[in-house]
Amino acid sequence: MLLASDVGGTKTLLGLFSPDPDRPQPIEIGEFVTLDYDGLEPMVREFLGAWKIDARTITAGCIAVAGAVTDQVARLTNVPWLVDGEAIATGLGLRRAEVINDLEALAYAVPVLEPSEFAVLQQGIAVPGGNAAVIAAGTGMGMAMLHNVDGRFVPYASEGGWGDFAARTPRELALVGELSRIFGRVGVEHVVSGPGLINIYQFTHGAFGTGPMITPNSLAPSQLCSGVGADRVPQSELPAKIYLSAMENRCPRCVEAVDMFIAAYGSEAGNLALRALATAGVYVGGGIAPKILPTLTSGLFLEAFRAKEPMADLIAMVPVYVILNPDSGLLGAAVRAMALTEGR
């Protein structure tokens, strides 16, 4: 039996899987609110206890986390946790456990996903033997690469989401000016993520003032436009409300915010395609993309993705897919756990 975990800034998925040569098969999956726990170990104990699973029956575990991993230790970017793979394995009595970046886990899932688990944004022409890449906006922004080594994809973690955000238009330059006043350095995650959409919303509504409006856990009516609502809104719900306001044309400034977000997302996906030379495909994952699929297909995303002169012809041939399976990160962690049992 395999144990897989996908730890995100908002929610954590835990799963028990049985090994299978083609794709690990789920036995039980549980979803937890990440910040309801002081760490991963008590969450795993609760999960295993609920199903009366003895940890000694688990042959390998893989823990995917939203943060950089060094020597099997990760300090999460958006969660006040320190995840230590060796300590967790010892504490739970696991035979072996490995900590990997969450986008690396998502990359492990890509080769085993079925065609029905993708939506095609750009058909392109995949180059046999080419590399691929994964980009995912959610609570944060993550990226990973899949290097093609002797015909097999080898995932490679990245913290590219905290690379510098590259403004392309006068409006984006003005946005960076506002964000740099507040955050100092402006990373991609400050723009292309759930909180990033809130930042863009504040910019299009002229609502920054002297500090970031996103500090409170909920926003008062005086901080919101009429398109979003007249009642206090929890910060976690605000990106969805901004998007809905834009889709229903309630507020032109919400429309602009979503358009800027989509264009920035497409541009950054194109940047990643160039950096990874992802001629086998770019895969867009995370919690946001499937929810805004109609908008991703509207043209703004691909227009920004392709605007890469003098490499526009190359980029226009790169296949671009949206990952629809919401449990892909967990599946990828199970794929990696199965590889551990095989000595890879």
C-alpha positions in Angstrom: 0.0 0.0 0.0 1.2 3.5 -0.8 0.6 6.8 1.1 0.4 10.0 -0.9 -0.1 13.5 0.3 -0.6 16.8 -1.5 -0.2 19.7 0.9 -1.5 23.0 -0.3 -1.9 26.4 1.2 -5.6 26.0 1.5 -6.3 22.2 1.5 -4.4 19.0 1.9 -5.3 15.7 0.2 -4.2 12.4 1.7 -4.6 9.2 -0.2 -4.0 5.4 0.1 -3.2 3.7 -3.2 -2.4 0.3 -4.4 0.5 -0.1 -6.8 -0.3 -0.7 -10.5 2.2 -0.9 -13.4 0.1 1.6 -15.4 -1.2 4.0 -12.7 -1.6 3.7 -8.9 -5.1 2.9 -8.0 -6.8 4.9 -5.2 -8.2 3.0 -2.1 -9.2 5.9 0.1 -8.8 9.7 -0.2 -9.4 12.3 2.4 -9.5 16.1 2.2 -8.4 18.4 5.1 -8.2 22.1 5.8 -4.5 22.6 6.0 -4.4 25.3 8.7 -6.7 23.3 11.0 -3.6 21.4 12.0 -0.3 22.3 13.5 1.6 20.0 11.1 1.3 17.1 8.7 1.9 14.3 11.1 -1.2 14.7 13.3 -3.3 15.0 10.1 -1.9 11.7 8.7 -2.5 10.0 12.1 -6.1 11.1 12.0 -6.5 9.9 8.4 -4.9 6.5 9.0 -6.8 6.1 12.3 -10.2 6.8 10.6 -9.5 3.9 8.2 -7.8 1.7 10.9 -4.6 1.5 8.8 -1.4 0.4 10.5 1.4 2.5 9.1 3.7 -0.5 9.0 1.6 -1.9 6.1 2.6 1.1 4.0 5.5 0.3 1.7 6.3 3.9 0.8 5.0 7.4 1.2 5.4 10.6 -0.8 4.6 14.0 0.6 4.1 16.8 -2.0 4.4 20.3 -0.5 4.0 23.8 -1.7 7.5 25.0 -1.1 11.2 24.4 -1.8 12.6 21.0 -0.5 16.2 20.8 0.7 17.6 17.5 2.2 14.0 16.2 2.6 13.0 19.3 4.7 10.6 22.0 3.5 9.4 25.2 5.0 6.1 25.8 3.3 5.6 29.1 1.4 2.0 29.9 2.5 1.7 27.7 5.6 3.6 28.0 8.9 4.8 24.4 8.8 8.2 22.7 8.7 7.8 19.4 6.9 10.7 17.0 7.7 10.4 13.7 5.7 12.7 11.7 8.0 11.0 12.9 11.2 7.5 12.1 9.7 8.6 8.6 8.6 10.1 7.9 12.1 7.1 9.4 13.9 4.5 7.4 11.9 6.6 4.3 11.6 6.7 4.4 7.7 9.3 2.2 6.0 10.3 5.1 3.7 9.0 8.5 2.8 10.1 11.2 0.5 9.2 15.0 0.4 8.9 16.6 -3.0 7.7 19.9 -4.3 3.9 19.9 -5.2 4.5 20.9 -8.8 7.1 18.1 -9.1 4.3 15.8 -7.9 2.0 17.2 -10.5 4.6 16.6 -13.2 4.9 12.9 -12.1 1.1 12.6 -12.8 1.3 14.0 -16.4 2.5 10.8 -18.1 -0.2 8.6 -16.5 -3.2 10.9 -17.1 -5.8 9.9 -19.6 -6.8 12.1 -22.6 -10.1 12.7 -20.9 -8.3 14.4 -18.0 -7.0 17.2 -20.3 -8.6 20.1 -22.1 -6.7 21.3 -25.2 -6.0 25.0 -25.4 -3.5 24.7 -28.3 -3.2 21.6 -30.3 0.4 22.3 -31.5 2.6 19.5 -32.7 4.5 17.6 -29.9 8.1 16.9 -30.7 9.1 13.3 -29.9 11.8 13.4 -27.4 11.0 16.9 -26.4 10.7 18.3 -22.9 7.4 19.4 -21.2 6.5 21.8 -18.4 3.8 22.3 -15.8 2.5 25.6 -14.5 -0.2 26.0 -11.8 -1.9 29.0 -10.2 -3.8 28.5 -7.0 -3.1 29.8 -3.5 0.4 30.3 -4.9 2.1 29.9 -8.3 4.1 26.8 -9.0 6.2 25.5 -11.9 8.0 22.3 -12.8 9.8 20.9 -15.8 9.8 17.4 -17.3 13.1 16.7 -18.9 13.0 14.0 -21.5 15.8 11.5 -20.7 16.1 8.5 -23.0 12.4 8.7 -23.8 11.2 9.0 -20.2 10.0 12.2 -18.5 12.0 13.1 -15.4 10.3 15.8 -13.3 12.4 18.6 -12.0 11.2 21.0 -9.3 11.3 24.8 -9.6 10.5 27.9 -7.5 9.9 29.9 -10.7 6.7 31.2 -9.2 8.9 33.6 -7.2 10.8 34.8 -10.2 10.4 38.4 -11.1 7.1 39.3 -12.8 7.8 40.7 -16.3 5.4 43.5 -17.2 4.6 43.8 -20.9 2.2 46.7 -21.2 1.9 50.2 -19.8 -1.0 49.0 -17.6 1.1 46.1 -16.2 4.0 48.5 -15.6 1.7 50.7 -13.6 0.5 47.6 -11.7 4.1 46.7 -10.9 4.7 50.2 -9.7 1.9 49.8 -7.1 2.9 46.3 -6.1 6.6 47.3 -5.7 5.5 50.1 -3.3 3.8 47.5 -1.1 5.9 44.3 -1.5 9.2 45.6 -2.6 10.1 43.0 -5.2 7.2 41.9 -7.4 7.2 38.1 -8.0 5.0 36.2 -10.5 3.0 34.9 -7.6 2.0 38.5 -6.6 0.1 38.6 -9.9 -0.7 35.1 -11.2 -2.4 33.4 -8.2 -5.6 33.7 -6.2 -4.1 36.4 -4.0 -2.6 37.9 -7.2 -6.0 38.3 -8.7 -7.0 40.2 -5.5 -3.9 42.4 -6.0 -5.0 43.2 -9.6 -8.5 43.9 -8.4 -7.2 46.4 -6.0 -5.2 48.0 -8.7 -8.0 48.3 -11.2 -10.3 49.7 -8.5 -7.6 52.2 -7.2 -8.0 50.6 -3.7 -4.4 50.1 -2.6 -4.1 53.2 -0.4 -1.1 53.0 1.9 -1.0 49.2 2.2 -2.3 45.9 0.9 -6.0 45.5 1.3 -5.6 41.7 1.5 -4.2 41.6 5.0 -7.6 41.1 6.8 -9.2 37.6 6.7 -12.3 39.2 5.3 -13.1 42.4 3.4 -15.6 45.0 4.6 -18.3 46.3 2.1 -16.4 49.6 1.9 -13.5 47.7 0.4 -15.6 46.1 -2.3 -17.1 47.2 -5.5 -20.8 46.7 -6.2 -20.1 43.9 -8.6 -18.5 41.8 -5.9 -21.1 42.3 -3.2 -22.4 44.5 -0.4 -21.6 42.0 2.4 -18.3 41.2 4.2 -16.4 38.7 2.0 -13.8 36.2 3.3 -10.5 36.7 1.5 -10.5 33.1 0.3 -13.8 33.6 -1.5 -12.9 36.9 -3.2 -11.1 35.6 -6.3 -14.2 33.6 -7.3 -16.4 36.6 -6.7 -14.2 38.8 -8.8 -14.3 36.3 -11.6 -18.1 36.0 -11.4 -18.5 39.7 -11.4 -16.4 39.9 -14.6 -18.2 37.1 -16.3 -21.6 38.7 -15.6 -20.3 42.1 -16.6 -21.3 43.6 -13.3 -18.3 45.8 -13.0 -15.9 46.9 -15.9 -13.0 47.2 -13.4 -13.5 43.5 -12.5 -13.5 42.7 -16.2 -10.2 44.5 -16.6 -8.8 42.7 -13.5 -9.7 39.2 -14.9 -8.4 40.1 -18.4 -5.1 41.3 -16.9 -4.9 38.1 -14.9 -5.5 35.8 -17.9 -3.0 37.6 -20.0 -0.4 37.5 -17.3 -1.0 33.8 -16.8 -0.7 33.1 -20.6 2.5 35.2 -20.8 4.1 33.4 -17.9 3.2 30.0 -19.4 4.9 31.1 -22.6 8.0 32.2 -20.7 8.1 28.7 -19.0 7.7 27.1 -22.4 10.8 28.9 -23.6 12.9 28.3 -20.5 12.1 24.6 -20.5 12.0 24.3 -24.3 8.8 22.5 -23.7 8.2 21.2 -27.3 6.3 18.2 -25.9 3.7 20.4 -24.2 2.9 22.9 -21.5 0.4 21.6 -18.9 -1.7 24.1 -16.9 -2.8 22.7 -13.6 -3.8 24.1 -10.2 -7.1 24.9 -8.7 -7.9 28.0 -10.8 -7.5 26.8 -14.4 -10.4 24.2 -14.6 -12.8 26.8 -13.0 -12.0 29.5 -15.5 -11.7 27.2 -18.6 -14.1 29.2 -20.8 -12.0 32.3 -20.1 -8.7 30.5 -20.9 -10.1 29.6 -24.3 -11.3 33.2 -25.0 -8.0 34.1 -26.8 -6.3 36.3 -24.2 -4.3 33.5 -22.7 -3.0 32.1 -26.0 -2.4 35.6 -27.5 0.0 36.4 -24.5 1.4 32.8 -24.6 2.4 33.2 -28.3 3.6 36.8 -28.1 7.3 35.8 -27.9 9.0 37.2 -30.9 11.5 36.2 -32.3 10.4 32.8 -31.0 6.7 33.1 -31.8 6.8 30.4 -34.5 8.3 27.9 -32.0 5.8 28.8 -29.3 2.8 28.5 -31.7 3.8 24.8 -32.2 3.9 23.9 -28.4 0.8 21.9 -27.3 -1.0 23.5 -24.4 -3.3 21.6 -22.1 -5.3 22.2 -19.0 -5.3 19.4 -16.4 -8.9 18.7 -15.4 -8.3 16.0 -12.7 -8.4 17.9 -9.4 -6.5 15.1 -7.7 -3.6 15.1 -10.1 -1.0 16.3 -7.5 -2.0 13.5 -5.2 -1.8 11.0 -8.0 1.6 12.2 -8.9 2.7 11.7 -5.3 1.5 8.2 -5.5 3.4 7.6 -8.7 6.6 8.8 -7.0 5.8 6.6 -3.9 5.5 3.6 -6.3 8.8 4.4 -7.8 10.4 4.4 -4.4 9.3 0.8 -3.9 10.9 0.0 -7.2 14.2 1.5 -6.1 14.0 4.6 -8.4 
